[in-house]
Amino acid sequence: MAWTLRLSDDDEAALGAQSALEGRSKQEITRDAVRTYLERHRTWDDLTFDRAMV
Protein backbone atom coordinates (compact mmCIF):
# COMPACT_ATOMS: atom_id res chain seq x y z
CA MET A 1 0.00 0.00 0.00
CA ALA A 2 1.35 3.41 -0.91
CA TRP A 3 0.62 6.59 1.01
CA THR A 4 2.12 10.02 1.56
CA LEU A 5 4.14 10.96 4.62
CA ARG A 6 4.81 14.64 5.24
CA LEU A 7 7.89 15.55 7.25
CA SER A 8 9.34 18.86 8.31
CA ASP A 9 12.37 19.99 6.31
CA ASP A 10 14.61 19.17 9.28
CA ASP A 11 13.18 15.67 9.72
CA GLU A 12 13.44 14.95 6.00
CA ALA A 13 17.07 16.10 5.96
CA ALA A 14 17.87 13.95 9.00
CA LEU A 15 16.16 10.94 7.41
CA GLY A 16 18.06 11.50 4.17
CA ALA A 17 21.37 11.77 6.01
CA GLN A 18 20.63 8.61 8.01
CA SER A 19 19.67 6.67 4.90
CA ALA A 20 22.91 7.72 3.19
CA LEU A 21 24.93 6.77 6.27
CA GLU A 22 23.34 3.31 6.45
CA GLY A 23 23.12 2.73 2.70
CA ARG A 24 19.38 2.07 3.02
CA SER A 25 16.41 3.82 1.46
CA LYS A 26 14.33 6.33 3.39
CA GLN A 27 11.35 4.04 2.81
CA GLU A 28 13.11 1.08 4.39
CA ILE A 29 14.06 3.09 7.48
CA THR A 30 10.51 4.43 7.75
CA ARG A 31 8.99 0.92 7.48
CA ASP A 32 11.35 -0.29 10.22
CA ALA A 33 10.40 2.67 12.42
CA VAL A 34 6.67 1.96 12.00
CA ARG A 35 7.15 -1.75 12.77
CA THR A 36 9.19 -0.92 15.88
CA TYR A 37 6.55 1.54 17.07
CA LEU A 38 3.75 -0.98 16.58
CA GLU A 39 5.68 -3.74 18.35
CA ARG A 40 6.36 -1.48 21.35
CA HIS A 41 2.69 -0.55 21.64
CA ARG A 42 1.20 -4.02 21.50
CA THR A 43 -1.13 -4.93 24.33
CA TRP A 44 -1.56 -8.24 26.08
CA ASP A 45 -4.86 -8.62 24.24
CA ASP A 46 -3.00 -8.40 20.93
CA LEU A 47 -0.66 -11.16 22.06
CA THR A 48 -3.16 -13.53 23.71
CA PHE A 49 -6.45 -13.02 21.89
CA ASP A 50 -6.82 -14.87 18.60
CA ARG A 51 -8.88 -12.51 16.45
CA ALA A 52 -9.49 -15.27 13.88
CA MET A 53 -11.73 -17.03 16.38
CA VAL A 54 -14.18 -14.13 16.64
mmJSON file of the N, C-alpha and C atoms, coordinates in Angstrom:
{"data_MODEL":{"atom_site":{
"group_PDB":["ATOM","ATOM","ATOM","ATOM","ATOM","ATOM","ATOM","ATOM","ATOM","ATOM","ATOM","ATOM","ATOM","ATOM","ATOM","ATOM","ATOM","ATOM","ATOM","ATOM","ATOM","ATOM","ATOM","ATOM","ATOM","ATOM","ATOM","ATOM","ATOM","ATOM","ATOM","ATOM","ATOM","ATOM","ATOM","ATOM","ATOM","ATOM","ATOM","ATOM","ATOM","ATOM","ATOM","ATOM","ATOM","ATOM","ATOM","ATOM","ATOM","ATOM","ATOM","ATOM","ATOM","ATOM","ATOM","ATOM","ATOM","ATOM","ATOM","ATOM","ATOM","ATOM","ATOM","ATOM","ATOM","ATOM","ATOM","ATOM","ATOM","ATOM","ATOM","ATOM","ATOM","ATOM","ATOM","ATOM","ATOM","ATOM","ATOM","ATOM","ATOM","ATOM","ATOM","ATOM","ATOM","ATOM","ATOM","ATOM","ATOM","ATOM","ATOM","ATOM","ATOM","ATOM","ATOM","ATOM","ATOM","ATOM","ATOM","ATOM","ATOM","ATOM","ATOM","ATOM","ATOM","ATOM","ATOM","ATOM","ATOM","ATOM","ATOM","ATOM","ATOM","ATOM","ATOM","ATOM","ATOM","ATOM","ATOM","ATOM","ATOM","ATOM","ATOM","ATOM","ATOM","ATOM","ATOM","ATOM","ATOM","ATOM","ATOM","ATOM","ATOM","ATOM","ATOM","ATOM","ATOM","ATOM","ATOM","ATOM","ATOM","ATOM","ATOM","ATOM","ATOM","ATOM","ATOM","ATOM","ATOM","ATOM","ATOM","ATOM","ATOM","ATOM","ATOM","ATOM","ATOM","ATOM","ATOM","ATOM","ATOM","ATOM"],
"id":[1,2,3,4,5,6,7,8,9,10,11,12,13,14,15,16,17,18,19,20,21,22,23,24,25,26,27,28,29,30,31,32,33,34,35,36,37,38,39,40,41,42,43,44,45,46,47,48,49,50,51,52,53,54,55,56,57,58,59,60,61,62,63,64,65,66,67,68,69,70,71,72,73,74,75,76,77,78,79,80,81,82,83,84,85,86,87,88,89,90,91,92,93,94,95,96,97,98,99,100,101,102,103,104,105,106,107,108,109,110,111,112,113,114,115,116,117,118,119,120,121,122,123,124,125,126,127,128,129,130,131,132,133,134,135,136,137,138,139,140,141,142,143,144,145,146,147,148,149,150,151,152,153,154,155,156,157,158,159,160,161,162],
"type_symbol":["N","C","C","N","C","C","N","C","C","N","C","C","N","C","C","N","C","C","N","C","C","N","C","C","N","C","C","N","C","C","N","C","C","N","C","C","N","C","C","N","C","C","N","C","C","N","C","C","N","C","C","N","C","C","N","C","C","N","C","C","N","C","C","N","C","C","N","C","C","N","C","C","N","C","C","N","C","C","N","C","C","N","C","C","N","C","C","N","C","C","N","C","C","N","C","C","N","C","C","N","C","C","N","C","C","N","C","C","N","C","C","N","C","C","N","C","C","N","C","C","N","C","C","N","C","C","N","C","C","N","C","C","N","C","C","N","C","C","N","C","C","N","C","C","N","C","C","N","C","C","N","C","C","N","C","C","N","C","C","N","C","C"],
"label_atom_id":["N","CA","C","N","CA","C","N","CA","C","N","CA","C","N","CA","C","N","CA","C","N","CA","C","N","CA","C","N","CA","C","N","CA","C","N","CA","C","N","CA","C","N","CA","C","N","CA","C","N","CA","C","N","CA","C","N","CA","C","N","CA","C","N","CA","C","N","CA","C","N","CA","C","N","CA","C","N","CA","C","N","CA","C","N","CA","C","N","CA","C","N","CA","C","N","CA","C","N","CA","C","N","CA","C","N","CA","C","N","CA","C","N","CA","C","N","CA","C","N","CA","C","N","CA","C","N","CA","C","N","CA","C","N","CA","C","N","CA","C","N","CA","C","N","CA","C","N","CA","C","N","CA","C","N","CA","C","N","CA","C","N","CA","C","N","CA","C","N","CA","C","N","CA","C","N","CA","C","N","CA","C","N","CA","C","N","CA","C"],
"label_alt_id":[null,null,null,null,null,null,null,null,null,null,null,null,null,null,null,null,null,null,null,null,null,null,null,null,null,null,null,null,null,null,null,null,null,null,null,null,null,null,null,null,null,null,null,null,null,null,null,null,null,null,null,null,null,null,null,null,null,null,null,null,null,null,null,null,null,null,null,null,null,null,null,null,null,null,null,null,null,null,null,null,null,null,null,null,null,null,null,null,null,null,null,null,null,null,null,null,null,null,null,null,null,null,null,null,null,null,null,null,null,null,null,null,null,null,null,null,null,null,null,null,null,null,null,null,null,null,null,null,null,null,null,null,null,null,null,null,null,null,null,null,null,null,null,null,null,null,null,null,null,null,null,null,null,null,null,null,null,null,null,null,null,null],
"label_comp_id":["MET","MET","MET","ALA","ALA","ALA","TRP","TRP","TRP","THR","THR","THR","LEU","LEU","LEU","ARG","ARG","ARG","LEU","LEU","LEU","SER","SER","SER","ASP","ASP","ASP","ASP","ASP","ASP","ASP","ASP","ASP","GLU","GLU","GLU","ALA","ALA","ALA","ALA","ALA","ALA","LEU","LEU","LEU","GLY","GLY","GLY","ALA","ALA","ALA","GLN","GLN","GLN","SER","SER","SER","ALA","ALA","ALA","LEU","LEU","LEU","GLU","GLU","GLU","GLY","GLY","GLY","ARG","ARG","ARG","SER","SER","SER","LYS","LYS","LYS","GLN","GLN","GLN","GLU","GLU","GLU","ILE","ILE","ILE","THR","THR","THR","ARG","ARG","ARG","ASP","ASP","ASP","ALA","ALA","ALA","VAL","VAL","VAL","ARG","ARG","ARG","THR","THR","THR","TYR","TYR","TYR","LEU","LEU","LEU","GLU","GLU","GLU","ARG","ARG","ARG","HIS","HIS","HIS","ARG","ARG","ARG","THR","THR","THR","TRP","TRP","TRP","ASP","ASP","ASP","ASP","ASP","ASP","LEU","LEU","LEU","THR","THR","THR","PHE","PHE","PHE","ASP","ASP","ASP","ARG","ARG","ARG","ALA","ALA","ALA","MET","MET","MET","VAL","VAL","VAL"],
"label_asym_id":["A","A","A","A","A","A","A","A","A","A","A","A","A","A","A","A","A","A","A","A","A","A","A","A","A","A","A","A","A","A","A","A","A","A","A","A","A","A","A","A","A","A","A","A","A","A","A","A","A","A","A","A","A","A","A","A","A","A","A","A","A","A","A","A","A","A","A","A","A","A","A","A","A","A","A","A","A","A","A","A","A","A","A","A","A","A","A","A","A","A","A","A","A","A","A","A","A","A","A","A","A","A","A","A","A","A","A","A","A","A","A","A","A","A","A","A","A","A","A","A","A","A","A","A","A","A","A","A","A","A","A","A","A","A","A","A","A","A","A","A","A","A","A","A","A","A","A","A","A","A","A","A","A","A","A","A","A","A","A","A","A","A"],
"label_entity_id":["1","1","1","1","1","1","1","1","1","1","1","1","1","1","1","1","1","1","1","1","1","1","1","1","1","1","1","1","1","1","1","1","1","1","1","1","1","1","1","1","1","1","1","1","1","1","1","1","1","1","1","1","1","1","1","1","1","1","1","1","1","1","1","1","1","1","1","1","1","1","1","1","1","1","1","1","1","1","1","1","1","1","1","1","1","1","1","1","1","1","1","1","1","1","1","1","1","1","1","1","1","1","1","1","1","1","1","1","1","1","1","1","1","1","1","1","1","1","1","1","1","1","1","1","1","1","1","1","1","1","1","1","1","1","1","1","1","1","1","1","1","1","1","1","1","1","1","1","1","1","1","1","1","1","1","1","1","1","1","1","1","1"],
"label_seq_id":[1,1,1,2,2,2,3,3,3,4,4,4,5,5,5,6,6,6,7,7,7,8,8,8,9,9,9,10,10,10,11,11,11,12,12,12,13,13,13,14,14,14,15,15,15,16,16,16,17,17,17,18,18,18,19,19,19,20,20,20,21,21,21,22,22,22,23,23,23,24,24,24,25,25,25,26,26,26,27,27,27,28,28,28,29,29,29,30,30,30,31,31,31,32,32,32,33,33,33,34,34,34,35,35,35,36,36,36,37,37,37,38,38,38,39,39,39,40,40,40,41,41,41,42,42,42,43,43,43,44,44,44,45,45,45,46,46,46,47,47,47,48,48,48,49,49,49,50,50,50,51,51,51,52,52,52,53,53,53,54,54,54],
"pdbx_PDB_ins_code":[null,null,null,null,null,null,null,null,null,null,null,null,null,null,null,null,null,null,null,null,null,null,null,null,null,null,null,null,null,null,null,null,null,null,null,null,null,null,null,null,null,null,null,null,null,null,null,null,null,null,null,null,null,null,null,null,null,null,null,null,null,null,null,null,null,null,null,null,null,null,null,null,null,null,null,null,null,null,null,null,null,null,null,null,null,null,null,null,null,null,null,null,null,null,null,null,null,null,null,null,null,null,null,null,null,null,null,null,null,null,null,null,null,null,null,null,null,null,null,null,null,null,null,null,null,null,null,null,null,null,null,null,null,null,null,null,null,null,null,null,null,null,null,null,null,null,null,null,null,null,null,null,null,null,null,null,null,null,null,null,null,null],
"Cartn_x":[0.84,0.0,0.891,0.589,1.352,0.56,1.253,0.623,1.668,1.227,2.116,2.434,3.697,4.14,4.775,4.263,4.807,5.702,6.924,7.892,8.313,8.759,9.338,10.64,11.112,12.366,13.515,13.545,14.615,14.543,13.328,13.176,13.522,13.131,13.443,14.945,15.614,17.066,17.76,17.284,17.871,17.656,16.459,16.164,17.036,17.197,18.058,19.505,19.992,21.368,21.543,20.546,20.63,20.587,19.758,19.672,20.989,21.607,22.908,23.969,23.962,24.93,24.817,23.574,23.34,23.313,23.229,23.121,21.773,20.739,19.378,18.485,17.345,16.41,15.659,15.16,14.332,13.081,12.542,11.348,11.623,12.774,13.113,13.25,13.906,14.061,12.7,11.841,10.507,9.679,9.719,8.988,9.479,10.808,11.353,10.891,10.837,10.399,8.935,8.091,6.674,6.522,7.232,7.154,7.593,8.691,9.191,8.169,7.576,6.55,5.376,4.884,3.747,4.074,5.27,5.683,5.732,6.235,6.362,5.019,4.0,2.693,1.657,2.116,1.2,0.664,-0.543,-1.126,-1.177,-1.433,-1.563,-2.691,-3.763,-4.863,-4.397,-3.529,-3.002,-2.22,-1.528,-0.659,-1.388,-2.505,-3.162,-4.52,-5.108,-6.449,-6.37,-6.84,-6.821,-8.018,-7.798,-8.879,-9.559,-8.898,-9.486,-10.642,-10.692,-11.726,-13.001,-12.997,-14.179,-15.241],
"Cartn_y":[-1.167,0.0,1.237,2.167,3.413,4.544,5.425,6.595,7.692,8.879,10.024,10.327,10.586,10.965,12.346,13.284,14.638,14.84,15.282,15.555,17.013,17.515,18.857,18.799,19.95,19.989,19.394,19.696,19.172,17.656,17.121,15.673,14.974,15.549,14.95,14.946,16.033,16.103,15.075,14.933,13.95,12.528,12.26,10.938,10.668,11.663,11.503,11.241,11.967,11.768,10.378,9.935,8.606,7.51,7.693,6.671,6.59,7.725,7.72,7.053,7.348,6.768,5.249,4.752,3.313,2.598,3.359,2.73,2.061,2.602,2.068,3.177,2.808,3.818,4.455,5.656,6.327,5.502,4.873,4.042,2.853,2.234,1.077,1.492,2.603,3.092,3.438,4.067,4.434,3.195,2.178,0.925,0.292,0.267,-0.292,0.499,1.818,2.665,2.389,2.236,1.956,0.59,-0.411,-1.752,-1.72,-1.023,-0.923,-0.244,0.831,1.54,0.622,-0.091,-0.98,-2.114,-2.667,-3.736,-3.234,-2.04,-1.483,-1.147,-0.947,-0.548,-1.658,-2.88,-4.017,-4.151,-4.669,-4.926,-6.427,-6.814,-8.236,-8.853,-8.101,-8.621,-8.964,-8.131,-8.404,-9.71,-9.986,-11.16,-12.438,-12.325,-13.527,-13.82,-12.857,-13.024,-13.325,-14.481,-14.869,-14.263,-13.222,-12.513,-13.369,-14.397,-15.266,-16.086,-16.224,-17.033,-16.23,-14.959,-14.129,-14.399],
"Cartn_z":[0.0,0.0,0.0,-0.83,-0.909,-0.277,0.43,1.013,1.146,1.467,1.556,3.013,3.289,4.616,4.509,5.256,5.235,6.452,6.194,7.252,7.189,8.325,8.306,7.501,7.071,6.312,7.123,8.42,9.28,9.407,9.609,9.724,8.415,7.299,5.995,5.763,6.128,5.963,6.852,8.087,8.998,8.483,7.964,7.409,6.186,5.335,4.165,4.554,5.552,6.014,6.624,7.403,8.01,6.956,5.949,4.903,4.125,3.878,3.188,4.059,5.345,6.272,6.33,6.344,6.454,5.105,4.019,2.705,2.5,3.152,3.022,2.504,1.959,1.464,2.63,2.392,3.393,3.664,2.639,2.805,3.726,3.567,4.392,5.864,6.11,7.479,8.071,7.283,7.75,8.071,7.205,7.483,8.781,8.981,10.215,11.439,11.308,12.421,12.768,11.756,12.004,12.662,12.159,12.766,14.223,14.506,15.875,16.77,16.293,17.068,17.384,16.377,16.576,17.539,17.435,18.35,19.785,19.995,21.346,21.961,21.132,21.644,21.589,21.437,21.496,22.903,23.012,24.328,24.559,25.789,26.083,25.277,25.051,24.243,22.837,22.27,20.929,20.921,22.001,22.059,22.451,23.186,23.707,23.097,22.438,21.893,20.41,20.007,18.595,17.888,17.121,16.445,15.362,14.891,13.875,14.442,15.755,16.382,16.639,16.378,16.643,15.618],
"occupancy":[1.0,1.0,1.0,1.0,1.0,1.0,1.0,1.0,1.0,1.0,1.0,1.0,1.0,1.0,1.0,1.0,1.0,1.0,1.0,1.0,1.0,1.0,1.0,1.0,1.0,1.0,1.0,1.0,1.0,1.0,1.0,1.0,1.0,1.0,1.0,1.0,1.0,1.0,1.0,1.0,1.0,1.0,1.0,1.0,1.0,1.0,1.0,1.0,1.0,1.0,1.0,1.0,1.0,1.0,1.0,1.0,1.0,1.0,1.0,1.0,1.0,1.0,1.0,1.0,1.0,1.0,1.0,1.0,1.0,1.0,1.0,1.0,1.0,1.0,1.0,1.0,1.0,1.0,1.0,1.0,1.0,1.0,1.0,1.0,1.0,1.0,1.0,1.0,1.0,1.0,1.0,1.0,1.0,1.0,1.0,1.0,1.0,1.0,1.0,1.0,1.0,1.0,1.0,1.0,1.0,1.0,1.0,1.0,1.0,1.0,1.0,1.0,1.0,1.0,1.0,1.0,1.0,1.0,1.0,1.0,1.0,1.0,1.0,1.0,1.0,1.0,1.0,1.0,1.0,1.0,1.0,1.0,1.0,1.0,1.0,1.0,1.0,1.0,1.0,1.0,1.0,1.0,1.0,1.0,1.0,1.0,1.0,1.0,1.0,1.0,1.0,1.0,1.0,1.0,1.0,1.0,1.0,1.0,1.0,1.0,1.0,1.0],
"B_iso_or_equiv":[0.0,0.0,0.0,0.0,0.0,0.0,0.0,0.0,0.0,0.0,0.0,0.0,0.0,0.0,0.0,0.0,0.0,0.0,0.0,0.0,0.0,0.0,0.0,0.0,0.0,0.0,0.0,0.0,0.0,0.0,0.0,0.0,0.0,0.0,0.0,0.0,0.0,0.0,0.0,0.0,0.0,0.0,0.0,0.0,0.0,0.0,0.0,0.0,0.0,0.0,0.0,0.0,0.0,0.0,0.0,0.0,0.0,0.0,0.0,0.0,0.0,0.0,0.0,0.0,0.0,0.0,0.0,0.0,0.0,0.0,0.0,0.0,0.0,0.0,0.0,0.0,0.0,0.0,0.0,0.0,0.0,0.0,0.0,0.0,0.0,0.0,0.0,0.0,0.0,0.0,0.0,0.0,0.0,0.0,0.0,0.0,0.0,0.0,0.0,0.0,0.0,0.0,0.0,0.0,0.0,0.0,0.0,0.0,0.0,0.0,0.0,0.0,0.0,0.0,0.0,0.0,0.0,0.0,0.0,0.0,0.0,0.0,0.0,0.0,0.0,0.0,0.0,0.0,0.0,0.0,0.0,0.0,0.0,0.0,0.0,0.0,0.0,0.0,0.0,0.0,0.0,0.0,0.0,0.0,0.0,0.0,0.0,0.0,0.0,0.0,0.0,0.0,0.0,0.0,0.0,0.0,0.0,0.0,0.0,0.0,0.0,0.0],
"pdbx_formal_charge":[null,null,null,null,null,null,null,null,null,null,null,null,null,null,null,null,null,null,null,null,null,null,null,null,null,null,null,null,null,null,null,null,null,null,null,null,null,null,null,null,null,null,null,null,null,null,null,null,null,null,null,null,null,null,null,null,null,null,null,null,null,null,null,null,null,null,null,null,null,null,null,null,null,null,null,null,null,null,null,null,null,null,null,null,null,null,null,null,null,null,null,null,null,null,null,null,null,null,null,null,null,null,null,null,null,null,null,null,null,null,null,null,null,null,null,null,null,null,null,null,null,null,null,null,null,null,null,null,null,null,null,null,null,null,null,null,null,null,null,null,null,null,null,null,null,null,null,null,null,null,null,null,null,null,null,null,null,null,null,null,null,null],
"auth_seq_id":[1,1,1,2,2,2,3,3,3,4,4,4,5,5,5,6,6,6,7,7,7,8,8,8,9,9,9,10,10,10,11,11,11,12,12,12,13,13,13,14,14,14,15,15,15,16,16,16,17,17,17,18,18,18,19,19,19,20,20,20,21,21,21,22,22,22,23,23,23,24,24,24,25,25,25,26,26,26,27,27,27,28,28,28,29,29,29,30,30,30,31,31,31,32,32,32,33,33,33,34,34,34,35,35,35,36,36,36,37,37,37,38,38,38,39,39,39,40,40,40,41,41,41,42,42,42,43,43,43,44,44,44,45,45,45,46,46,46,47,47,47,48,48,48,49,49,49,50,50,50,51,51,51,52,52,52,53,53,53,54,54,54],
"auth_comp_id":["MET","MET","MET","ALA","ALA","ALA","TRP","TRP","TRP","THR","THR","THR","LEU","LEU","LEU","ARG","ARG","ARG","LEU","LEU","LEU","SER","SER","SER","ASP","ASP","ASP","ASP","ASP","ASP","ASP","ASP","ASP","GLU","GLU","GLU","ALA","ALA","ALA","ALA","ALA","ALA","LEU","LEU","LEU","GLY","GLY","GLY","ALA","ALA","ALA","GLN","GLN","GLN","SER","SER","SER","ALA","ALA","ALA","LEU","LEU","LEU","GLU","GLU","GLU","GLY","GLY","GLY","ARG","ARG","ARG","SER","SER","SER","LYS","LYS","LYS","GLN","GLN","GLN","GLU","GLU","GLU","ILE","ILE","ILE","THR","THR","THR","ARG","ARG","ARG","ASP","ASP","ASP","ALA","ALA","ALA","VAL","VAL","VAL","ARG","ARG","ARG","THR","THR","THR","TYR","TYR","TYR","LEU","LEU","LEU","GLU","GLU","GLU","ARG","ARG","ARG","HIS","HIS","HIS","ARG","ARG","ARG","THR","THR","THR","TRP","TRP","TRP","ASP","ASP","ASP","ASP","ASP","ASP","LEU","LEU","LEU","THR","THR","THR","PHE","PHE","PHE","ASP","ASP","ASP","ARG","ARG","ARG","ALA","ALA","ALA","MET","MET","MET","VAL","VAL","VAL"],
"auth_asym_id":["A","A","A","A","A","A","A","A","A","A","A","A","A","A","A","A","A","A","A","A","A","A","A","A","A","A","A","A","A","A","A","A","A","A","A","A","A","A","A","A","A","A","A","A","A","A","A","A","A","A","A","A","A","A","A","A","A","A","A","A","A","A","A","A","A","A","A","A","A","A","A","A","A","A","A","A","A","A","A","A","A","A","A","A","A","A","A","A","A","A","A","A","A","A","A","A","A","A","A","A","A","A","A","A","A","A","A","A","A","A","A","A","A","A","A","A","A","A","A","A","A","A","A","A","A","A","A","A","A","A","A","A","A","A","A","A","A","A","A","A","A","A","A","A","A","A","A","A","A","A","A","A","A","A","A","A","A","A","A","A","A","A"],
"auth_atom_id":["N","CA","C","N","CA","C","N","CA","C","N","CA","C","N","CA","C","N","CA","C","N","CA","C","N","CA","C","N","CA","C","N","CA","C","N","CA","C","N","CA","C","N","CA","C","N","CA","C","N","CA","C","N","CA","C","N","CA","C","N","CA","C","N","CA","C","N","CA","C","N","CA","C","N","CA","C","N","CA","C","N","CA","C","N","CA","C","N","CA","C","N","CA","C","N","CA","C","N","CA","C","N","CA","C","N","CA","C","N","CA","C","N","CA","C","N","CA","C","N","CA","C","N","CA","C","N","CA","C","N","CA","C","N","CA","C","N","CA","C","N","CA","C","N","CA","C","N","CA","C","N","CA","C","N","CA","C","N","CA","C","N","CA","C","N","CA","C","N","CA","C","N","CA","C","N","CA","C","N","CA","C","N","CA","C","N","CA","C"],
"pdbx_PDB_model_num":[1,1,1,1,1,1,1,1,1,1,1,1,1,1,1,1,1,1,1,1,1,1,1,1,1,1,1,1,1,1,1,1,1,1,1,1,1,1,1,1,1,1,1,1,1,1,1,1,1,1,1,1,1,1,1,1,1,1,1,1,1,1,1,1,1,1,1,1,1,1,1,1,1,1,1,1,1,1,1,1,1,1,1,1,1,1,1,1,1,1,1,1,1,1,1,1,1,1,1,1,1,1,1,1,1,1,1,1,1,1,1,1,1,1,1,1,1,1,1,1,1,1,1,1,1,1,1,1,1,1,1,1,1,1,1,1,1,1,1,1,1,1,1,1,1,1,1,1,1,1,1,1,1,1,1,1,1,1,1,1,1,1]
}}}
